[in-house]
């Protein structure tokens, strides 16, 4: 297993699937190779009808999300209910009908039935009102006209929605939010936007949006889907940028986001200060800090936000509780791992004495980090090339660095959430005294339960990102560049 210091050459290491020691460790600890489970007393007995508070909270949250995402009832729903109540009151006041005598004295269900029928045929099958109080006749006459008008308006609206082409719908847009991309980040932003601004029109632009995401954005969040490249002049002309309230560029392509931001500023200068751009490559974002886009748009990096929160709230606290200087293991040195190390160098330079960098392309990643950010003094580093799922790699680290004799901080931050979860389970079993933190994009109840029972921590990039986004990023009226930058 190639383990080397920063001053030595590092031959490439072999990688192998997780096996052997991973599975045997699980069997030795659990007897069956299954994940650790909580004591029986903490779980409901089989067949129990009790519902946990966590499940009840989840059900309530899910119901509230659906209620917020559902289309508002609007004026037609309120008018329909009011008209129905008025019809029932009029039929119960003693007013008789020429073609249906005895309705006013009939049972409640009969009067409800005829009140509902007014929305289909009006009073054509009931005859004219007669007898009873004058106000009852006047009220029933009013219902005769209003009820079929409500039904007709709903039918006409439905027909227009079916026959209306997208070009007509886009032409009427005003004060809308344009979201570029159908990534997980884009869907998270759309969900939060709908909670804060449930009625604002939304247009999602993406050239490769999948059917499931398209249905989710259209049916749940009521967004207009436009398939095309956001940097295309033809697409930008269709989505009425001159009347848009905000443009949010969240695709997975950094260059496309920045190019689209430049084009939007050229076509609609009035959107200056109301454009949000996500740049996944932090080095790229820092390198273009002098450009017009950086000065007039809000640019952010999801990994930087998550890494900063991780260092400030989790790692610094652990460093203060451990007297000797700690050892940090970065299992995965992609964009997230590199951002974590950068934050450590800035915010905790004297809290750790060695950093172990583990990745399948560790040498190349370290070269990029040294060129773009730079390794600071004050700690030693070792670079290990290999697969974090390979138990031989971790045996080599134990032999060379004796992690069991200290309380290391192990950050499992590869690009695959399932790999991070499996590796974190095994690493916590091998080094119980270590602080093991696994990265995931979205919070998962299963992952949270496993992490709680296994003794390691989960970090959700999505939760940290949503919590850090200012509400001014979702506002659609009265924005200013100063508010956006804040």
C-alpha positions in Angstrom: 0.0 0.0 0.0 1.7 3.2 -1.1 1.9 5.6 1.8 4.2 8.5 1.4 5.0 11.9 2.8 4.8 15.1 0.8 8.5 15.1 -0.1 8.5 11.6 -1.6 7.3 10.0 -4.8 4.0 8.2 -4.6 3.4 5.2 -6.9 -0.2 4.5 -7.7 -1.9 2.1 -5.4 -4.3 -0.7 -6.2 -7.9 -0.5 -5.4 -10.2 -3.4 -4.7 -13.9 -3.8 -3.8 -14.9 -3.6 -0.2 -14.6 -7.1 1.1 -12.6 -9.2 3.6 -12.0 -7.1 6.5 -15.1 -4.9 6.0 -17.4 -7.9 6.0 -15.6 -9.8 8.7 -15.5 -6.8 11.0 -19.2 -6.5 10.6 -19.8 -10.2 11.3 -17.5 -10.2 14.3 -19.3 -7.2 15.8 -22.8 -8.2 15.0 -22.8 -11.9 14.4 -24.7 -11.7 11.1 -22.9 -9.0 9.1 -25.9 -6.7 9.4 -25.8 -3.0 10.4 -25.7 -2.2 14.1 -29.1 -1.9 15.6 -30.4 -0.1 18.7 -31.3 -2.0 21.9 -34.7 -3.8 21.6 -36.1 -1.5 24.3 -35.7 1.5 22.0 -37.9 0.1 19.2 -41.6 -0.7 19.1 -42.5 -4.4 19.5 -43.6 -6.2 16.3 -47.3 -5.6 15.6 -47.3 -2.5 17.7 -49.5 0.3 16.5 -47.5 3.0 18.1 -46.3 5.8 15.9 -43.0 7.4 16.8 -42.8 11.2 17.2 -40.2 11.3 14.4 -42.7 9.6 12.0 -45.6 11.8 13.1 -43.4 14.9 12.5 -42.4 13.5 9.1 -46.0 12.9 8.1 -47.0 16.4 9.2 -44.0 17.9 7.3 -44.9 16.0 4.2 -48.6 17.1 4.4 -47.6 20.7 4.9 -45.2 20.5 1.9 -47.9 19.2 -0.3 -50.3 21.8 1.0 -47.9 24.6 0.3 -47.0 23.2 -3.1 -50.7 22.8 -4.1 -52.4 25.4 -6.3 -54.3 27.9 -4.2 -58.1 27.5 -4.3 -58.4 31.1 -5.6 -61.5 33.2 -6.1 -63.5 30.4 -7.9 -63.3 28.1 -4.9 -64.5 30.6 -2.5 -67.3 31.8 -4.8 -68.3 28.2 -5.4 -68.6 27.5 -1.7 -70.5 30.7 -1.1 -72.9 30.0 -4.0 -73.6 26.5 -2.8 -74.4 27.7 0.8 -76.7 30.4 -0.7 -78.5 27.8 -2.8 -79.1 25.5 0.2 -80.3 28.4 2.4 -82.7 29.6 -0.3 -84.1 26.1 -0.8 -84.5 25.8 3.0 -86.3 29.1 3.4 -89.6 27.9 2.2 -89.3 28.8 -1.5 -91.0 26.3 -3.8 -90.1 25.3 -7.4 -92.7 25.1 -10.1 -91.3 21.9 -11.6 -90.2 20.3 -8.3 -92.8 21.0 -5.6 -92.1 20.0 -2.1 -88.3 20.6 -2.2 -88.3 23.1 0.6 -90.0 20.6 3.0 -87.9 17.6 1.8 -85.0 16.2 3.7 -81.5 17.7 4.0 -80.0 15.3 1.4 -82.6 16.2 -1.1 -82.0 19.9 -0.8 -78.2 19.3 -1.0 -78.7 17.3 -4.2 -80.7 20.0 -5.9 -78.2 22.7 -4.7 -75.4 20.8 -6.4 -77.5 20.3 -9.5 -77.7 24.1 -9.9 -74.0 24.1 -11.0 -74.8 21.8 -14.0 -78.2 23.0 -15.3 -78.9 26.1 -13.4 -82.7 26.2 -12.8 -83.7 24.7 -16.1 -84.9 21.4 -14.6 -86.3 22.9 -11.4 -88.7 25.6 -12.7 -89.2 29.1 -11.4 -89.1 30.1 -7.7 -92.4 30.8 -6.0 -93.8 31.2 -2.6 -91.7 31.7 0.5 -90.0 34.9 1.6 -89.1 37.5 -1.0 -85.4 37.4 0.0 -85.4 33.7 -0.5 -86.7 34.0 -4.1 -84.2 36.8 -4.9 -81.3 34.7 -3.4 -82.3 31.7 -5.5 -82.6 33.8 -8.7 -79.0 35.0 -8.0 -77.8 31.4 -7.6 -79.5 30.5 -10.9 -77.2 32.9 -12.8 -74.0 32.5 -10.7 -73.8 28.7 -10.4 -73.7 27.9 -14.1 -71.3 30.8 -14.7 -68.8 29.3 -12.3 -69.0 25.9 -14.0 -68.7 27.5 -17.5 -65.6 29.5 -16.4 -63.9 26.3 -15.1 -64.6 24.4 -18.3 -63.4 27.2 -20.5 -60.2 27.5 -18.4 -59.5 23.8 -18.7 -60.0 23.8 -22.5 -57.7 26.8 -22.9 -55.0 25.1 -20.8 -55.2 22.0 -23.1 -55.2 24.0 -26.3 -52.9 26.8 -25.3 -49.3 26.5 -26.7 -46.3 27.2 -24.5 -45.4 30.2 -26.5 -48.6 32.0 -25.4 -48.0 31.1 -21.8 -44.5 32.4 -21.9 -45.6 35.6 -23.6 -47.9 36.5 -20.7 -45.1 36.0 -18.1 -44.3 38.9 -15.8 -42.4 39.0 -12.5 -41.3 35.4 -12.9 -38.2 33.5 -11.7 -36.0 31.8 -14.2 -34.1 28.7 -13.0 -31.5 27.1 -15.2 -30.8 23.4 -14.6 -32.6 20.4 -13.3 -29.9 19.3 -10.8 -30.6 18.4 -7.2 -29.5 21.9 -6.2 -32.0 23.4 -8.6 -34.9 21.3 -7.2 -33.9 22.3 -3.7 -34.0 25.9 -4.6 -37.4 25.5 -6.4 -38.8 23.8 -3.3 -37.7 26.5 -1.0 -38.9 29.2 -3.4 -42.4 27.7 -3.4 -42.5 27.8 0.4 -41.6 31.5 0.5 -43.3 32.6 -2.7 -46.1 30.2 -3.5 -47.6 32.2 -6.3 -44.7 33.5 -8.3 -44.4 32.1 -11.9 -41.4 29.9 -12.4 -39.6 28.9 -15.6 -37.2 26.0 -15.5 -34.8 25.8 -18.4 -32.6 22.8 -19.1 -31.6 20.9 -22.3 -31.7 17.4 -20.8 -34.3 17.5 -18.1 -35.6 14.0 -17.3 -39.2 13.0 -17.4 -39.5 12.4 -13.6 -37.9 15.8 -12.8 -40.0 17.5 -15.4 -43.2 16.0 -13.9 -42.1 17.0 -10.4 -41.3 20.6 -11.4 -44.5 20.9 -13.4 -47.1 19.1 -11.2 -45.8 19.7 -7.7 -44.1 23.1 -8.0 -46.2 24.4 -11.0 -43.2 25.4 -13.1 -43.1 26.0 -16.8 -40.6 23.7 -18.4 -38.5 24.9 -21.4 -36.1 22.5 -22.9 -33.1 24.3 -24.3 -29.7 25.8 -23.5 -30.0 28.8 -21.2 -27.0 30.4 -23.0 -28.9 30.3 -26.3 -30.2 33.7 -27.5 -33.4 32.1 -28.8 -34.2 30.5 -25.5 -33.4 33.8 -23.6 -35.8 35.6 -25.9 -38.6 33.2 -25.3 -38.5 33.4 -21.5 -39.1 37.2 -21.4 -36.0 38.3 -19.5 -37.1 41.9 -19.7 -40.0 41.1 -17.3 -38.3 38.6 -15.1 -37.9 39.2 -11.4 -34.8 37.0 -10.9 -32.5 34.6 -12.7 -31.0 31.6 -10.9 -28.3 29.6 -12.7 -27.8 26.2 -11.0 -26.8 23.8 -13.8 -23.9 21.4 -13.3 -21.8 23.2 -16.0 -19.9 26.1 -14.5 -19.0 27.7 -17.8 -22.6 27.5 -19.0 -23.8 29.2 -15.9 -21.2 32.0 -16.2 -21.8 32.4 -19.9 -25.5 32.6 -19.4 -25.1 35.2 -16.7 -23.1 37.4 -19.1 -25.7 37.0 -21.8 -28.5 37.8 -19.4 -26.7 41.0 -18.3 -26.3 42.0 -21.9 -29.9 41.4 -22.9 -31.5 42.6 -19.7 -29.3 45.1 -17.8 -32.2 45.7 -15.4 -31.5 42.3 -13.8 -28.2 43.4 -12.4 -28.1 42.4 -8.8 -30.8 39.9 -9.2 -28.8 37.0 -10.8 -27.6 34.1 -8.7 -24.9 31.8 -10.1 -23.6 28.6 -8.6 -20.0 27.7 -9.4 -19.1 24.2 -8.3 -15.3 24.7 -8.9 -14.2 27.0 -6.1 -10.9 27.7 -7.7 -12.7 28.8 -10.8 -15.0 31.1 -8.8 -12.1 32.7 -7.0 -10.2 33.1 -10.3 -13.0 35.1 -12.0 -13.6 37.4 -9.0 -12.5 40.4 -11.1 -15.1 39.9 -13.8 -18.3 41.7 -14.5 -20.4 38.6 -13.5 -18.7 38.4 -10.1 -19.3 42.1 -9.4 -22.9 42.2 -10.4 -24.2 38.7 -9.6 -24.3 36.6 -6.4 -21.9 33.7 -6.9 -21.7 30.9 -4.4 -20.1 27.4 -4.0 -22.1 24.7 -2.2 -18.9 22.8 -1.1 -17.5 25.9 0.5 -20.6 26.6 2.5 -20.8 23.0 3.7 -17.1 22.8 4.5 -17.1 26.0 6.4 -20.0 24.9 8.5 -18.4 21.5 9.1 -15.1 23.1 10.3 -16.7 25.7 12.5 -19.4 23.6 14.2 -17.9 20.1 14.3 -14.2 20.0 13.9 -13.1 23.0 16.0 -15.2 21.7 18.9 -13.4 18.3 18.6 -10.0 20.0 18.4 -10.7 21.9 21.7 -11.7 18.8 23.5 -8.5 16.8 22.5 -5.3 18.1 24.1 -2.7 16.8 21.7 -2.8 18.1 18.1 -5.1 15.9 16.1 -4.6 13.9 12.9 -7.0 14.6 10.1 -7.8 12.0 7.5 -9.5 13.2 4.3 -11.0 10.1 2.7 -11.8 11.6 -0.7 -10.0 14.6 -2.0 -12.3 16.0 -4.6 -13.9 19.4 -4.5 -15.4 18.9 -1.1 -12.2 17.4 0.5 -10.1 20.2 -0.9 -12.5 22.8 0.4 -12.4 21.2 3.9 -8.6 21.3 3.9 -8.6 25.0 2.8 -11.0 25.9 5.6 -8.8 24.0 8.1 -5.7 25.8 7.0 -7.5 29.2 7.4 -9.5 28.5 10.6 -7.6 25.9 12.5 -4.0 26.1 11.4 -2.5 25.0 14.8 -5.1 22.4 15.7 -3.7 19.4 13.7 -0.2 18.2 13.1 -0.7 15.8 10.2 -3.2 15.4 7.3 -3.6 12.1 5.5 -5.1 12.6 2.0 -6.7 9.4 0.6 -8.1 9.3 -2.9 -7.9 7.2 -6.1 -6.3 10.3 -7.8 -4.6 11.7 -4.7 -1.4 12.8 -6.4 -3.1 14.7 -9.1 -5.6 16.3 -6.7 -2.8 17.4 -4.4 -0.9 18.9 -7.4 -4.0 20.9 -8.3 -4.5 22.0 -4.7 -0.9 23.1 -4.4 -1.1 25.1 -7.6 -4.4 26.8 -7.0 -4.6 27.1 -3.2 -1.3 26.0 -1.7 -0.4 23.9 1.3 0.5 26.0 4.4 3.2 25.3 6.9 2.6 23.9 10.4 1.6 20.4 9.7 2.8 17.3 7.9 0.9 15.6 5.1 0.8 12.2 3.7 -0.7 11.3 0.3 -2.2 7.8 -0.3 -3.6 6.7 -3.6 -6.2 4.0 -3.4 -9.9 3.2 -3.1 -11.5 4.2 0.3 -13.5 1.0 0.0 -10.3 -1.2 0.0 -9.6 -2.5 3.5 -5.9 -3.0 2.6 -5.5 0.7 2.3 -6.7 1.3 5.9 -4.5 -1.5 7.2 -1.6 0.2 5.7 -2.5 3.5 7.3 -2.8 1.8 10.7 0.6 0.3 10.3 2.3 3.5 9.2 0.4 6.1 11.3 -1.0 4.1 14.2 -4.4 5.8 14.2 -5.7 3.6 17.0 -3.3 5.4 19.4 -4.9 8.8 18.9 -8.3 10.3 18.2 -8.2 11.1 14.5 -10.8 13.1 12.6 -11.8 11.2 9.5 -13.9 13.0 6.9 -15.5 10.6 4.4 -16.3 12.9 1.5 -16.3 11.0 -1.8 -18.8 11.9 -4.5 -21.0 8.8 -3.8 -23.3 9.0 -0.7 -23.7 5.2 -0.5 -19.9 4.7 -0.5 -19.5 7.3 2.2 -22.1 5.6 4.4 -20.6 2.2 4.1 -17.1 3.4 4.7 -18.1 5.5 7.7 -19.7 2.4 9.3 -16.6 0.3 9.0 -14.2 3.1 9.9 -16.1 3.8 13.2 -16.0 0.1 14.0 -12.3 -0.1 13.4 -11.4 3.2 15.3 -14.1 3.8 17.9 -12.3 6.8 19.4 -12.2 8.6 16.1 -14.5 11.4 15.0 -15.9 10.0 11.8 -18.0 12.4 9.6 -19.6 11.3 6.4 -20.8 13.7 3.7 -24.1 13.3 1.8 -25.9 15.6 -0.5 -29.4 15.2 0.9 -30.5 14.3 4.4 -31.7 10.7 4.7 -33.7 9.2 7.6 -32.0 5.9 7.0 -28.5 7.4 7.0 -29.3 9.5 10.1 -30.5 6.4 12.0 -27.5 4.3 10.9 -25.1 7.1 11.8 -26.7 7.6 15.2 -26.5 3.9 16.1 -23.0 3.5 14.7 -21.6 6.5 16.4 -20.5 8.7 13.5 -21.9 11.9 12.1 -23.6 12.8 8.8 -23.3 16.1 7.1 -26.0 17.1 4.6 -24.8 19.5 2.0 -28.3 20.3 0.9 -29.5 21.2 4.5 -26.5 23.4 5.1 -26.9 25.1 1.8 -30.6 25.9 2.2 -30.0 27.1 5.8 -27.3 29.5 4.6 -29.2 31.0 1.6 -30.5 34.4 2.6 -34.2 35.0 2.0 -33.3 37.9 -0.3 -32.3 35.3 -2.8 -35.9 34.2 -3.0 -37.6 37.6 -3.0 -39.3 38.6 -6.2 -40.1 42.3 -5.6 -38.2 45.2 -4.2 -34.7 43.6 -4.6 -31.6 45.6 -4.8 -28.0 44.7 -5.5 -27.0 45.5 -1.9 -29.7 43.1 -0.5 -28.5 40.4 -2.9 -24.9 40.7 -2.0 -25.8 40.6 1.7 
